[in-house]
Amino acid sequence: MTDGLIGEVVGGRSPLVAYFSMEIGLDPAMPTYAGGLGVLAGDSVRSAADLQIPMVAVTLLHRRGYFYQRLDEQGRQHEEPVAWPINDFCNPVRPRVTVELEDRTVHVGAWQYRVKGELGDEVPVYLLDTDLPENQPWDRTLTDRLYGGDDYYRLCQELVLGVGGFRMLRALGYGHLRRFHMNEGHAALLVLALLEEKLTSRSYEEGVPADLVDAVREQCVFTTHTPVPAGHDQFPQDLAHRVLGDRRCAWLKACGHDHSLNMTQLALSGSRFVNGVAMKHGEVSHSLFPGYPIHSITNGVHAVTWAAPAFQSLYDRRLPDWRRDQLSLRYAISIPDHEIWDAHSAAKRVLVEYVNRESNAGFDRDVLTIGFARRAAAYKRGTLIFHDLERLAKIAEQIGAVQIVFGGKAHPRDQEGKQIIHRIHELRDALRGKVRVAYLANYDMTLAKLLCAGVDVWLNTPLPPMEASGTSGMKAAVNGVPSLSVLDGWWVEGHVEGVTGWSIGDRIDTCLDPREGMDACHAVALYDKLEQSVLPCFYKDRERFLEIMRQSIALNGGFFNTQRMMAQYLHNAYRLVGEYVRRG
Ligand SMILES: *Cc1c(COP(=O)(O)O)cnc(C)c1O
């Protein structure tokens, strides 16, 4: 059983931290992620490898991906399955584990993907796979589709992730794991797996002894990503009984889960350290879940992954340590104007060519380009900038030309999200001849790299307090692109007016007054800012605009990266620093 040694061999040290996530964006060509959550997981693992953190990660294989988005002329979304060449990226590992599911035994295998860090260290990622001949046909599809299927499918997937993933790590020989990090509630059944392992040596008919629960809690860390109750995974009690069985439900009940199975509650009660993903989100989560101390560790992005080629070579020249030391982006204050402008112009040229090739929108390289791309979810308010078409057209005519590029997928069952995409297409047509608008299909990591780097201003208009963090504005910052955003999520921390970008609305958001229509209020604030600050700065005071670009890199790129973020997880959540340095 040489497979048992993988944990020891990879990276030369035995992992202490196991990171569990339903989605991880590992490679732009692997459709194993849906959006920001998966991209964050990928960036976290990439930074763990850079920082030589002894980590191993677990996710599902997602053989058929999330979906490929095709848009017709009217902007109607069509979803197509994605087939991807697993063998080109991953190697199968030998161990098999089983998970009891309803009255069946499901066999689980895994593939290994290796994330390489800047210093040559690796974080192994295991992608669980139930497409094995031992399994019944339906069970073979359990690791096919990310966020596909009904509640039953989802709960089965979460059981495979939490329990199957834990057993797989043990079967692979990871015996020294000290911390288990659940990235969002999807992985919460890991708590159950840890309990089960401890219970095997005792008679569990009498219930779960408190000291066992404490021992599990001591090892677990939970990051919550959703600021609204409806965003949290919940399963009806009868479904939980059907899938998990009476015995496991009895344990959960002993731990205080006797209504529906709420994955967030399970992760909360099973973790020693819980955090939200930005300062404000930590506070909001604390009021959602009173009784739990909830910390904040603000998200970041992996700067090397998100910097456009032109910025990569600029930083290689000017900030030679930046790949190893992403915090050194702070020293971007020393980069001369023309070098930033040249790198930006190169990134913008690539994007404008792509837009014109894909959409025939006739984008112009000299025109101020606004970008808006993220999941097409209602709270992100993708149509806010079109709230008053007349005013938008007038601003473009009188102050300076504007072109806007969009991207984003709607979840296959999110009719509201699909309607937003369709509506943006209608508004594009309504603005023809006044403001150029393009909607790019199949927003993914590759497209995000082009968009976040190639636009002049990154727009974000979430309905507060719904944006837990947001990370695309951070990708923009790493490329010197300032944000124009509602003060929610990370922007509460990243915004310095006229220095790192611009706010929509004030710090004490007067638009939150329910007597006002919030959309109308934020739209007016957006138009005012475009008219009075953004456009005049871009067209008439290029030097000032370049200073804002430089500060976006220095202040925001230098802080909102996953290297700083992982250091905070190490110090505050994992608390293993001394231990892993000694082992190293
Ligand atoms: C970064 C990223 C996101 C997250 O965007 P937000 O603005 O933070 O919601 C979503 N999808 C893809 C493909 C990304 O790269």
The ligand as a Gaussian input file, in Angstrom:
#p B3LYP/6-31G(d) Opt

LIG

0 1
 C      -13.965000      35.881000      -8.932000
 C      -15.072000      35.162000      -9.598000
 C      -16.373000      35.249000      -9.085000
 C      -16.722000      36.077000      -7.865000
 O      -17.128000      37.371000      -8.229000
 P      -17.788000      38.344000      -7.135000
 O      -17.835000      39.666000      -7.759000
 O      -16.907000      38.287000      -5.959000
 O      -19.126000      37.793000      -6.861000
 C      -17.377000      34.557000      -9.729000
 N      -17.124000      33.819000     -10.825000
 C      -15.885000      33.721000     -11.350000
 C      -15.674000      32.887000     -12.565000
 C      -14.818000      34.387000     -10.753000
 O      -13.583000      34.274000     -11.274000

